[in-house]
Amino acid sequence: MSPPFRRSFGHRIIRDVAEEEGAIMRGKYARVSGVVFGVVAVVQALRLFNQWPVQVGPFAMPVWFSWVALLIAGGLCIWAFRSGRR
């Protein structure tokens, strides 16, 4: 029987660096997502205050729909920025 696999010191360093890089990338992804959702929330707020009409195919989107979209996009924006801090 062969001895159990043991990780050397070098393997631990590589693993730690890879985990740190993954955490950095997750933080960047969360910040970019937060910016995108923030822009969507601002556009929805502008539509609400300016009463801009929106047509999707043959359907006219009611203005109240922007309230729902604003709450969802704003919530996702806040969530993304909070998770990016960790």
Secondary structure as UniProt FT lines:
FT   HELIX           9..50
FT   STRAND          54..56
FT   TURN            57..58
FT   STRAND          59..61
FT   HELIX           64..84
//
